[in-house]
């Protein structure tokens, strides 16, 4: 597949990789920008991959309070320098992440944080589902491993689709910001409070409410 200059430019802007590396990755990925970006990261050629090991201890603790005070979020996001931590681009990113957490309600930042007990319980549920569906025993383990990816997408922040742009994950959004800002950035931790959480109450769709505020 022929790769266009516009595709190379877009991939370079997203990853910070060299023009030739971007062109080769796009050719290997048959023009798929997302896949090409992943190939660059695997090869350690993207700006995000090159900066991933650098220490990030500056940054900001950002908050988001949903209209009416129904949901509140605090998130700590780190960067390398105090200068970048004070820039509008970085702070906007922090606010977007806090708002996303309010809407999507993840339980963990990344899949490595999921407790073994919770993961094994989910696998047991998925296994029983497959058995109830009448799937052959010999393929059930493979099915469970495949379906566990959906669990990560639902509960792990980095693997969720960004509420303002569902075509990219939070991980992809983060890597774009690393390439654009030029420093390592790390989403370290967050806490989310829901009004009356744990109490019996009417169910509400917070994701829809948050997005309605974004569109105002």
FIFIMAR-667279 format. One record per residue (C-alpha): residue number from 1; x, y negated, z negated. Coordinates in Angstrom, 2 decimals. Last residue first. Layout:
BEGIN
{fike:NUM; xx:X; yy:Y; zz:Z} .
...
// end
This chain:
BEGIN
{fike:216; xx:-22.21; yy:-23.15; zz:-26.56} .
{fike:215; xx:-20.75; yy:-20.06; zz:-24.85} .
{fike:214; xx:-18.41; yy:-19.20; zz:-27.74} .
{fike:213; xx:-21.30; yy:-19.44; zz:-30.23} .
{fike:212; xx:-23.37; yy:-16.93; zz:-28.22} .
{fike:211; xx:-20.32; yy:-14.67; zz:-28.19} .
{fike:210; xx:-20.25; yy:-14.63; zz:-31.99} .
{fike:209; xx:-23.95; yy:-13.81; zz:-32.23} .
{fike:208; xx:-23.70; yy:-11.00; zz:-29.66} .
{fike:207; xx:-20.78; yy:-9.43; zz:-31.53} .
{fike:206; xx:-22.59; yy:-9.88; zz:-34.85} .
{fike:205; xx:-25.52; yy:-7.67; zz:-33.80} .
{fike:204; xx:-27.66; yy:-7.59; zz:-36.93} .
{fike:203; xx:-28.90; yy:-4.74; zz:-39.13} .
{fike:202; xx:-31.36; yy:-5.73; zz:-41.86} .
{fike:201; xx:-30.06; yy:-5.09; zz:-45.36} .
{fike:200; xx:-28.95; yy:-2.42; zz:-47.81} .
{fike:199; xx:-25.77; yy:-3.60; zz:-49.50} .
{fike:198; xx:-22.30; yy:-2.43; zz:-48.47} .
{fike:197; xx:-21.48; yy:-5.76; zz:-46.86} .
{fike:196; xx:-23.81; yy:-8.44; zz:-48.19} .
{fike:195; xx:-22.08; yy:-11.10; zz:-46.08} .
{fike:194; xx:-19.41; yy:-9.44; zz:-43.99} .
{fike:193; xx:-15.75; yy:-9.92; zz:-44.91} .
{fike:192; xx:-12.91; yy:-9.09; zz:-42.56} .
{fike:191; xx:-9.26; yy:-8.70; zz:-43.58} .
{fike:190; xx:-6.33; yy:-8.79; zz:-41.21} .
{fike:189; xx:-2.78; yy:-7.55; zz:-40.76} .
{fike:188; xx:0.41; yy:-7.91; zz:-38.74} .
{fike:187; xx:-0.51; yy:-9.04; zz:-35.25} .
{fike:186; xx:3.01; yy:-9.37; zz:-33.85} .
{fike:185; xx:4.49; yy:-11.92; zz:-31.48} .
{fike:184; xx:8.00; yy:-11.73; zz:-30.00} .
{fike:183; xx:8.94; yy:-14.99; zz:-28.37} .
{fike:182; xx:8.85; yy:-16.38; zz:-24.84} .
{fike:181; xx:5.45; yy:-18.10; zz:-25.05} .
{fike:180; xx:4.09; yy:-16.83; zz:-21.72} .
{fike:179; xx:5.60; yy:-13.33; zz:-21.87} .
{fike:178; xx:4.61; yy:-12.85; zz:-25.51} .
{fike:177; xx:1.15; yy:-14.23; zz:-24.74} .
{fike:176; xx:0.66; yy:-11.75; zz:-21.89} .
{fike:175; xx:1.83; yy:-8.95; zz:-24.18} .
{fike:174; xx:-0.78; yy:-9.90; zz:-26.77} .
{fike:173; xx:-3.59; yy:-9.94; zz:-24.20} .
{fike:172; xx:-2.55; yy:-6.48; zz:-23.02} .
{fike:171; xx:-2.60; yy:-5.17; zz:-26.60} .
{fike:170; xx:-5.95; yy:-6.86; zz:-27.22} .
{fike:169; xx:-7.29; yy:-4.91; zz:-24.25} .
{fike:168; xx:-8.10; yy:-6.43; zz:-20.88} .
{fike:167; xx:-11.15; yy:-6.23; zz:-18.61} .
{fike:166; xx:-13.43; yy:-7.15; zz:-21.54} .
{fike:165; xx:-12.33; yy:-10.82; zz:-21.33} .
{fike:164; xx:-13.81; yy:-12.94; zz:-24.14} .
{fike:163; xx:-14.55; yy:-9.91; zz:-26.34} .
{fike:162; xx:-11.07; yy:-8.43; zz:-25.81} .
{fike:161; xx:-11.44; yy:-4.70; zz:-25.20} .
{fike:160; xx:-10.26; yy:-2.73; zz:-28.23} .
{fike:159; xx:-6.97; yy:-0.84; zz:-28.19} .
{fike:158; xx:-4.93; yy:-3.27; zz:-30.30} .
{fike:157; xx:-7.76; yy:-3.63; zz:-32.84} .
{fike:156; xx:-8.09; yy:0.08; zz:-33.62} .
{fike:155; xx:-11.63; yy:1.26; zz:-34.53} .
{fike:154; xx:-13.55; yy:1.62; zz:-31.27} .
{fike:153; xx:-10.72; yy:2.17; zz:-28.80} .
{fike:152; xx:-9.02; yy:4.56; zz:-31.24} .
{fike:151; xx:-12.19; yy:6.62; zz:-31.53} .
{fike:150; xx:-12.56; yy:6.67; zz:-27.76} .
{fike:149; xx:-9.03; yy:8.09; zz:-27.51} .
{fike:148; xx:-10.17; yy:10.90; zz:-29.81} .
{fike:147; xx:-12.25; yy:12.12; zz:-26.87} .
{fike:146; xx:-9.28; yy:13.40; zz:-24.91} .
{fike:145; xx:-7.72; yy:15.16; zz:-27.88} .
{fike:144; xx:-11.11; yy:16.73; zz:-28.68} .
{fike:143; xx:-11.54; yy:17.91; zz:-25.10} .
{fike:142; xx:-8.12; yy:19.56; zz:-25.13} .
{fike:141; xx:-8.97; yy:21.35; zz:-28.38} .
{fike:140; xx:-12.32; yy:22.46; zz:-26.94} .
{fike:139; xx:-10.93; yy:24.06; zz:-23.79} .
{fike:138; xx:-10.43; yy:27.62; zz:-25.06} .
{fike:137; xx:-13.63; yy:27.62; zz:-27.13} .
{fike:136; xx:-15.81; yy:27.19; zz:-24.04} .
{fike:135; xx:-18.22; yy:24.23; zz:-24.33} .
{fike:134; xx:-21.74; yy:25.00; zz:-25.56} .
{fike:133; xx:-22.64; yy:21.40; zz:-26.32} .
{fike:132; xx:-22.89; yy:22.36; zz:-29.98} .
{fike:131; xx:-19.28; yy:23.56; zz:-29.83} .
{fike:130; xx:-18.21; yy:20.24; zz:-28.30} .
{fike:129; xx:-20.01; yy:18.30; zz:-31.03} .
{fike:128; xx:-18.41; yy:20.50; zz:-33.68} .
{fike:127; xx:-14.97; yy:19.70; zz:-32.27} .
{fike:126; xx:-15.75; yy:15.99; zz:-32.17} .
{fike:125; xx:-16.81; yy:16.04; zz:-35.83} .
{fike:124; xx:-13.68; yy:17.98; zz:-36.80} .
{fike:123; xx:-11.51; yy:15.56; zz:-34.85} .
{fike:122; xx:-13.11; yy:12.66; zz:-36.71} .
{fike:121; xx:-12.38; yy:14.31; zz:-40.06} .
{fike:120; xx:-8.78; yy:14.94; zz:-38.99} .
{fike:119; xx:-8.34; yy:11.28; zz:-38.08} .
{fike:118; xx:-9.83; yy:10.03; zz:-41.36} .
{fike:117; xx:-7.57; yy:12.35; zz:-43.40} .
{fike:116; xx:-4.49; yy:11.41; zz:-41.38} .
{fike:115; xx:-5.07; yy:7.74; zz:-42.17} .
{fike:114; xx:-5.30; yy:5.47; zz:-39.10} .
{fike:113; xx:-2.36; yy:3.05; zz:-39.27} .
{fike:112; xx:-0.52; yy:4.52; zz:-36.27} .
{fike:111; xx:-3.59; yy:3.73; zz:-34.14} .
{fike:110; xx:-3.07; yy:-0.02; zz:-34.41} .
{fike:109; xx:-4.53; yy:-2.99; zz:-36.31} .
{fike:108; xx:-7.04; yy:-0.91; zz:-38.28} .
{fike:107; xx:-10.76; yy:-0.97; zz:-39.10} .
{fike:106; xx:-11.97; yy:-3.02; zz:-36.14} .
{fike:105; xx:-15.09; yy:-5.23; zz:-36.55} .
{fike:104; xx:-15.69; yy:-6.23; zz:-32.91} .
{fike:103; xx:-17.27; yy:-9.65; zz:-33.51} .
{fike:102; xx:-15.35; yy:-10.93; zz:-36.53} .
{fike:101; xx:-12.16; yy:-9.29; zz:-35.26} .
{fike:100; xx:-12.58; yy:-11.06; zz:-31.91} .
{fike:99; xx:-12.98; yy:-14.41; zz:-33.66} .
{fike:98; xx:-9.75; yy:-13.86; zz:-35.61} .
{fike:97; xx:-7.96; yy:-12.83; zz:-32.40} .
{fike:96; xx:-9.19; yy:-15.89; zz:-30.53} .
{fike:95; xx:-8.15; yy:-18.15; zz:-33.41} .
{fike:94; xx:-4.65; yy:-16.68; zz:-33.41} .
{fike:93; xx:-4.34; yy:-17.13; zz:-29.64} .
{fike:92; xx:-5.44; yy:-20.75; zz:-30.00} .
{fike:91; xx:-2.80; yy:-21.20; zz:-32.69} .
{fike:90; xx:-0.09; yy:-19.86; zz:-30.39} .
{fike:89; xx:-1.06; yy:-22.11; zz:-27.47} .
{fike:88; xx:-1.54; yy:-25.11; zz:-29.77} .
{fike:87; xx:2.03; yy:-24.86; zz:-31.02} .
{fike:86; xx:2.71; yy:-24.66; zz:-34.76} .
{fike:85; xx:3.90; yy:-21.05; zz:-34.86} .
{fike:84; xx:6.12; yy:-21.77; zz:-31.86} .
{fike:83; xx:8.13; yy:-24.30; zz:-33.89} .
{fike:82; xx:8.16; yy:-22.10; zz:-37.00} .
{fike:81; xx:10.07; yy:-19.51; zz:-35.02} .
{fike:80; xx:9.88; yy:-15.77; zz:-34.35} .
{fike:79; xx:6.14; yy:-15.12; zz:-34.24} .
{fike:78; xx:3.75; yy:-13.53; zz:-36.71} .
{fike:77; xx:-0.02; yy:-13.19; zz:-36.81} .
{fike:76; xx:-1.84; yy:-12.92; zz:-40.13} .
{fike:75; xx:-5.62; yy:-12.63; zz:-39.86} .
{fike:74; xx:-8.37; yy:-13.87; zz:-42.16} .
{fike:73; xx:-11.95; yy:-13.21; zz:-41.12} .
{fike:72; xx:-15.36; yy:-14.34; zz:-42.40} .
{fike:71; xx:-18.83; yy:-13.17; zz:-41.45} .
{fike:70; xx:-22.25; yy:-14.52; zz:-42.41} .
{fike:69; xx:-21.15; yy:-18.10; zz:-43.14} .
{fike:68; xx:-23.92; yy:-19.72; zz:-41.12} .
{fike:67; xx:-21.87; yy:-19.74; zz:-37.93} .
{fike:66; xx:-19.10; yy:-17.13; zz:-38.28} .
{fike:65; xx:-16.06; yy:-18.17; zz:-40.25} .
{fike:64; xx:-12.70; yy:-17.61; zz:-38.59} .
{fike:63; xx:-9.38; yy:-17.92; zz:-40.34} .
{fike:62; xx:-5.76; yy:-17.99; zz:-39.20} .
{fike:61; xx:-2.67; yy:-17.08; zz:-41.20} .
{fike:60; xx:0.21; yy:-18.38; zz:-39.14} .
{fike:59; xx:3.55; yy:-17.65; zz:-37.55} .
{fike:58; xx:7.03; yy:-17.03; zz:-38.91} .
{fike:57; xx:8.47; yy:-13.60; zz:-39.72} .
{fike:56; xx:9.03; yy:-12.14; zz:-36.26} .
{fike:55; xx:12.19; yy:-10.05; zz:-35.94} .
{fike:54; xx:13.07; yy:-9.01; zz:-32.40} .
{fike:53; xx:12.36; yy:-5.42; zz:-31.38} .
{fike:52; xx:9.43; yy:-6.23; zz:-29.10} .
{fike:51; xx:11.27; yy:-8.96; zz:-27.19} .
{fike:50; xx:12.54; yy:-6.84; zz:-24.30} .
{fike:49; xx:9.26; yy:-4.91; zz:-24.05} .
{fike:48; xx:7.22; yy:-8.12; zz:-23.97} .
{fike:47; xx:9.49; yy:-9.68; zz:-21.36} .
{fike:46; xx:8.87; yy:-6.69; zz:-19.12} .
{fike:45; xx:11.71; yy:-4.47; zz:-17.93} .
{fike:44; xx:11.80; yy:-1.89; zz:-20.72} .
{fike:43; xx:11.04; yy:0.90; zz:-18.26} .
{fike:42; xx:7.83; yy:1.79; zz:-20.09} .
{fike:41; xx:6.94; yy:-1.89; zz:-20.24} .
{fike:40; xx:7.39; yy:-2.29; zz:-16.49} .
{fike:39; xx:5.24; yy:0.78; zz:-15.84} .
{fike:38; xx:2.51; yy:-0.60; zz:-18.11} .
{fike:37; xx:2.51; yy:-3.87; zz:-16.18} .
{fike:36; xx:2.22; yy:-1.96; zz:-12.91} .
{fike:35; xx:-0.76; yy:-0.05; zz:-14.33} .
{fike:34; xx:-2.52; yy:-3.29; zz:-15.21} .
{fike:33; xx:-1.74; yy:-4.96; zz:-11.86} .
{fike:32; xx:-2.89; yy:-2.00; zz:-9.72} .
{fike:31; xx:-1.29; yy:-2.58; zz:-6.30} .
{fike:30; xx:-0.54; yy:1.06; zz:-5.56} .
{fike:29; xx:1.12; yy:1.53; zz:-8.97} .
{fike:28; xx:4.52; yy:2.39; zz:-7.47} .
{fike:27; xx:4.24; yy:-0.55; zz:-5.07} .
{fike:26; xx:3.24; yy:-2.81; zz:-7.94} .
{fike:25; xx:6.19; yy:-1.65; zz:-10.02} .
{fike:24; xx:8.61; yy:-2.25; zz:-7.14} .
{fike:23; xx:7.28; yy:-5.77; zz:-6.56} .
{fike:22; xx:7.42; yy:-6.62; zz:-10.27} .
{fike:21; xx:11.00; yy:-5.36; zz:-10.53} .
{fike:20; xx:11.95; yy:-7.47; zz:-7.51} .
{fike:19; xx:10.35; yy:-10.60; zz:-8.98} .
{fike:18; xx:11.94; yy:-10.16; zz:-12.40} .
{fike:17; xx:9.80; yy:-9.45; zz:-15.48} .
{fike:16; xx:8.01; yy:-12.19; zz:-17.46} .
{fike:15; xx:5.09; yy:-9.84; zz:-17.97} .
{fike:14; xx:1.91; yy:-11.78; zz:-17.20} .
{fike:13; xx:3.46; yy:-14.49; zz:-15.02} .
{fike:12; xx:5.51; yy:-11.89; zz:-13.13} .
{fike:11; xx:2.41; yy:-9.76; zz:-12.56} .
{fike:10; xx:0.48; yy:-12.70; zz:-11.14} .
{fike:9; xx:3.38; yy:-13.77; zz:-8.89} .
{fike:8; xx:3.84; yy:-10.22; zz:-7.55} .
{fike:7; xx:0.12; yy:-10.00; zz:-6.82} .
{fike:6; xx:0.14; yy:-13.36; zz:-5.04} .
{fike:5; xx:3.16; yy:-12.30; zz:-2.96} .
{fike:4; xx:1.12; yy:-9.39; zz:-1.67} .
{fike:3; xx:1.92; yy:-5.69; zz:-2.05} .
{fike:2; xx:1.30; yy:-3.46; zz:0.96} .
{fike:1; xx:0.00; yy:0.00; zz:0.00} .
// end
